[in-house]
Amino acid sequence: MKTFHLTATALILSVLGACGPLTTASTLGPTTTVIDRAKDMQVVLAFNDCAVEGQTRDAAAAEGRDQALYLSSADILTNCDAKLGDSFALVEQEQRMRVMALAVQNYLKGGDVGAARFALSDFSRAFGDADLIYADGSSFSDTMHALLYQHADQEQL
């Protein structure tokens, strides 16, 4: 009987010893994964805030038909993608395309054809053959190329 008590006591102590505190020195601070995820979330939030600011400025420009506001909106929107850096995959491609496309349009509406051409080449470089389609079925890329390079093509002839 003493052997049974001794064995039972040893078993209970070993089980209780395995139930030690969950807080150890290695779990006191956030893990690298948690920190990386928090940084990713900050990058996405910064992109979204930037896009909203650019779109708000675009709406104000449309309301007042103000070329300076269109240019300001385009500058803001152009910088949104740059804020992503190497983390561009964190934001959906279509969302990034819409932001960059609005920047191209706003440079054109603001009268800065050179900046619009540059932004359109950035769009093409970033997204390759991917395109946005307007509600009427026309292509964003084709439309912008036609508007921005119509006189350049005639000058080359």
C-alpha positions as a printed Julia matrix, in Angstrom:
157×3 Matrix{Float64}:
   0.0    0.0     0.0
   2.92   2.35    0.73
   4.25   1.7    -2.75
   0.87   2.66   -4.24
   0.81   5.96   -2.26
   4.38   6.67   -3.21
   3.71   6.01   -6.9
   0.48   8.0    -6.84
   2.22  10.9    -5.11
   5.06  10.86   -7.65
   2.54  10.8   -10.51
   0.53  13.69   -9.06
   3.68  15.77   -8.5
   4.89  15.17  -12.04
   1.49  16.14  -13.48
   1.33  19.26  -11.32
   4.9   20.13  -12.27
   3.91  20.06  -15.93
   1.17  22.6   -15.17
   3.62  25.38  -14.49
   2.91  29.03  -15.16
   2.25  29.95  -18.77
   4.18  33.21  -18.53
   7.82  32.63  -19.16
  10.63  34.96  -20.11
  10.25  34.08  -23.81
   6.56  35.04  -23.95
   6.7   38.31  -22.07
   7.27  40.44  -25.18
   5.56  40.36  -28.57
   6.91  37.9   -31.06
   8.57  38.94  -34.3
   5.51  37.72  -36.19
   3.22  39.97  -34.17
   5.49  42.97  -34.71
   5.74  42.28  -38.46
   1.96  41.95  -38.72
   1.48  45.24  -36.85
   3.89  46.96  -39.25
   2.0   45.5   -42.23
  -1.27  46.79  -40.81
   0.23  50.26  -40.38
   1.4   50.27  -44.0
  -2.08  49.31  -45.25
  -3.75  51.9   -43.02
  -1.35  54.58  -44.28
  -2.2   53.64  -47.88
  -5.95  53.73  -47.17
  -5.7   57.09  -45.36
  -3.69  58.49  -48.25
  -6.22  57.24  -50.8
  -9.13  58.74  -48.85
  -7.33  62.07  -48.6
  -6.66  62.09  -52.35
 -10.24  61.13  -53.16
 -11.59  63.81  -50.83
  -9.42  66.4   -52.56
 -10.64  65.05  -55.93
 -14.27  65.5   -54.87
 -13.54  69.07  -53.74
 -11.84  69.77  -57.07
 -14.82  68.43  -59.01
 -17.22  70.49  -56.93
 -15.3   73.72  -57.45
 -13.75  72.84  -60.82
 -10.4   73.83  -59.38
  -7.34  72.75  -61.39
  -5.03  73.31  -58.43
  -7.06  70.89  -56.31
  -6.92  68.31  -59.08
  -3.14  68.6   -59.15
  -2.98  68.44  -55.37
  -5.16  65.33  -55.39
  -2.98  63.73  -58.07
   0.19  64.42  -56.06
  -1.34  62.85  -52.96
  -2.62  59.8   -54.86
   0.74  59.29  -56.59
   2.46  59.13  -53.22
   0.05  56.51  -51.85
   1.62  53.68  -53.81
   5.1   54.9   -52.93
   4.2   54.59  -49.24
   3.69  50.86  -49.73
   7.28  50.29  -50.78
   8.0   46.58  -50.99
   4.71  45.83  -49.21
   2.56  46.51  -52.3
   1.14  42.97  -52.16
  -0.68  43.84  -48.92
  -3.18  45.99  -50.84
  -5.42  44.49  -53.52
  -4.17  45.19  -57.02
  -7.46  46.67  -58.21
  -7.5   49.14  -55.32
  -3.95  50.25  -56.15
  -4.89  50.49  -59.84
  -7.87  52.72  -59.07
  -5.76  55.05  -56.95
  -3.05  55.34  -59.6
  -5.61  55.76  -62.4
  -7.31  58.6   -60.54
  -3.92  60.27  -60.18
  -3.4   60.08  -63.97
  -6.86  61.53  -64.63
  -6.37  64.3   -62.1
  -3.03  65.34  -63.57
  -4.79  65.59  -66.92
  -7.75  67.52  -65.45
  -5.3   69.81  -63.69
  -3.55  70.54  -66.98
  -0.2   68.84  -66.29
   0.09  66.57  -69.32
   3.73  65.72  -68.59
   2.94  64.51  -65.09
  -0.08  62.59  -66.42
   2.14  60.83  -68.97
   4.68  59.99  -66.29
   1.95  58.67  -63.97
   0.49  56.6   -66.83
   3.9   55.05  -67.51
   4.17  54.24  -63.78
   0.73  52.63  -64.0
   1.8   50.52  -66.99
   5.08  49.56  -65.32
   3.35  48.55  -62.08
   0.47  46.6   -63.6
   1.67  45.48  -67.03
  -1.27  44.54  -69.24
  -3.82  44.8   -66.43
  -6.41  47.47  -67.08
  -9.46  49.12  -65.6
 -12.69  49.3   -67.55
 -14.94  52.36  -67.33
 -18.71  51.98  -66.9
 -19.21  52.55  -70.64
 -16.92  49.59  -71.42
 -13.92  51.6   -72.55
 -10.39  50.87  -71.4
  -8.63  53.21  -68.97
  -5.22  52.61  -70.54
  -6.42  53.03  -74.12
  -8.37  56.18  -73.27
  -5.48  57.78  -71.42
  -3.02  56.88  -74.18
  -5.34  58.42  -76.75
  -5.76  61.62  -74.73
  -2.16  62.02  -73.64
  -0.36  61.04  -76.81
  -2.71  62.18  -79.6
  -0.65  65.28  -80.39
   2.68  63.53  -79.78
   1.83  60.98  -82.48
   1.01  63.74  -84.99
   4.26  65.56  -84.23
   6.27  62.41  -85.01
   4.74  62.14  -88.51
